């Protein structure tokens, strides 16, 4: 009788749980995504929000992404995934979609930064908007890196 070898599913790397999440690429990117996204939200909220339509979208994307990423991080820490391959698909789709949304928010924030250069209270608002633009593009990069890392894993 021939012995049965390992199945294809068992050769896949296991999804991390607990503190191993912070040591495993791409899951280690989740905490920096949350922190940089939080900075985007804080910095935009600290400005006078002269363009509510543009910066409202930036705040919506950053706050929603932070909350969903936090839930995803907690799910990994508590092991809700139970090593299911569906979680990799969910994670990849979420981070890819969020990267696209964050890119749109980062571009709108850069536009708001340019428009705030000559507004009232210009130096402070311009500096806050510039920092928010920087963190928005950095967060976009982290989400893209996370999505592609899962895809190529």
C-alpha positions as CSV (number, residue, x, y, z in Angstrom):
1,X,0.0,0.0,0.0
2,X,1.5,3.3,-1.0
3,X,1.9,6.0,1.6
4,X,-0.1,9.1,1.1
5,X,2.2,12.2,0.8
6,X,1.4,15.6,2.2
7,X,-1.4,17.4,0.4
8,X,-0.9,20.6,-1.4
9,X,-2.8,22.5,1.3
10,X,-0.4,21.3,4.0
11,X,2.6,22.6,2.2
12,X,1.3,26.1,2.3
13,X,2.9,28.3,5.1
14,X,0.6,28.6,8.1
15,X,-1.0,32.0,8.9
16,X,0.5,33.6,11.9
17,X,-1.4,33.9,15.2
18,X,-0.6,35.8,18.4
19,X,2.7,37.7,18.6
20,X,4.1,35.9,15.5
21,X,1.9,38.4,13.5
22,X,4.5,41.1,14.2
23,X,7.4,39.0,13.0
24,X,5.9,37.7,9.7
25,X,5.9,39.6,6.4
26,X,3.4,40.9,5.2
27,X,1.3,40.8,8.4
28,X,3.9,42.9,10.2
29,X,2.9,45.8,7.9
30,X,-0.6,46.0,9.6
31,X,0.6,48.0,12.6
32,X,2.5,50.6,10.6
33,X,-0.5,50.9,8.3
34,X,-2.7,51.7,11.3
35,X,-0.2,54.1,12.9
36,X,0.4,56.1,9.6
37,X,-3.3,56.1,8.8
38,X,-4.0,57.5,12.3
39,X,-1.5,60.3,11.7
40,X,-3.3,61.1,8.4
41,X,-6.6,61.4,10.2
42,X,-5.1,63.4,13.1
43,X,-3.3,65.9,10.9
44,X,-6.2,66.5,8.6
45,X,-8.5,67.0,11.6
46,X,-6.0,69.5,13.0
47,X,-6.2,71.7,9.9
48,X,-9.0,74.2,9.3
49,X,-10.4,71.8,6.6
50,X,-10.9,74.5,4.0
51,X,-12.0,72.0,1.3
52,X,-14.5,69.7,3.1
53,X,-15.3,67.6,0.1
54,X,-11.7,66.7,-0.6
55,X,-10.5,66.3,3.0
56,X,-13.8,64.6,4.1
57,X,-12.9,61.8,1.7
58,X,-9.4,61.7,3.1
59,X,-10.7,61.5,6.6
60,X,-13.3,58.8,5.7
61,X,-10.7,56.6,4.0
62,X,-8.1,57.0,6.7
63,X,-10.5,56.4,9.6
64,X,-12.4,53.5,8.0
65,X,-9.1,51.8,6.9
66,X,-7.6,52.2,10.4
67,X,-10.7,50.6,12.0
68,X,-10.9,47.7,9.5
69,X,-7.1,47.1,9.7
70,X,-7.3,47.1,13.5
71,X,-10.1,44.5,13.4
72,X,-8.0,42.5,11.0
73,X,-5.0,42.7,13.3
74,X,-7.1,41.6,16.2
75,X,-8.4,38.7,14.2
76,X,-4.9,37.6,13.5
77,X,-3.7,38.1,17.0
78,X,-6.6,36.1,18.4
79,X,-6.4,33.4,15.7
80,X,-9.9,33.8,14.3
81,X,-8.5,32.7,10.9
82,X,-8.0,29.1,12.0
83,X,-5.3,28.9,9.3
84,X,-7.9,29.1,6.5
85,X,-6.6,30.0,3.0
86,X,-9.7,32.2,2.5
87,X,-8.2,34.7,5.0
88,X,-5.2,35.2,2.6
89,X,-7.7,36.0,-0.2
90,X,-9.7,38.3,2.1
91,X,-6.5,40.0,3.3
92,X,-5.2,40.5,-0.2
93,X,-8.5,41.9,-1.6
94,X,-8.9,44.2,1.4
95,X,-5.3,45.6,1.1
96,X,-5.5,45.9,-2.6
97,X,-8.8,47.8,-2.5
98,X,-7.6,50.0,0.3
99,X,-4.4,50.8,-1.5
100,X,-6.5,52.1,-4.4
101,X,-8.8,54.1,-2.1
102,X,-5.8,55.5,-0.2
103,X,-4.1,56.6,-3.4
104,X,-7.2,58.6,-4.3
105,X,-7.2,60.1,-0.8
106,X,-3.5,60.9,-1.0
107,X,-3.9,62.7,-4.3
108,X,-6.8,64.7,-2.9
109,X,-4.9,65.5,0.2
110,X,-2.0,66.7,-2.0
111,X,-4.4,68.9,-3.9
112,X,-5.7,70.3,-0.6
113,X,-2.1,71.0,0.5
114,X,-1.5,73.0,-2.7
115,X,-4.7,75.0,-2.2
116,X,-3.9,75.7,1.5
117,X,-0.6,77.4,0.6
118,X,-2.1,80.8,0.2
119,X,-5.2,80.5,2.5
120,X,-5.7,82.2,5.8
121,X,-3.4,80.9,8.6
122,X,-1.3,79.6,5.7
123,X,1.9,78.5,7.3
124,X,0.4,76.2,9.9
125,X,-2.3,74.7,7.7
126,X,0.2,74.2,4.9
127,X,2.6,72.4,7.2
128,X,-0.2,70.2,8.6
129,X,-1.5,69.4,5.2
130,X,2.0,68.7,3.9
131,X,2.6,66.2,6.7
132,X,-0.8,64.6,6.1
133,X,0.0,64.3,2.4
134,X,3.3,62.6,3.3
135,X,1.7,60.1,5.6
136,X,-1.1,59.5,3.2
137,X,1.4,58.5,0.4
138,X,3.4,56.5,3.0
139,X,0.3,54.6,4.1
140,X,-0.6,54.0,0.4
141,X,2.8,52.5,-0.1
142,X,2.4,50.2,2.9
143,X,-1.0,49.0,1.7
144,X,0.4,48.3,-1.7
145,X,3.4,46.5,-0.2
146,X,1.2,44.4,2.0
147,X,-1.2,43.4,-0.9
148,X,1.7,42.4,-3.2
149,X,3.5,40.5,-0.5
150,X,0.5,38.3,0.1
151,X,0.0,37.8,-3.6
152,X,3.6,36.6,-4.0
153,X,3.8,34.6,-0.8
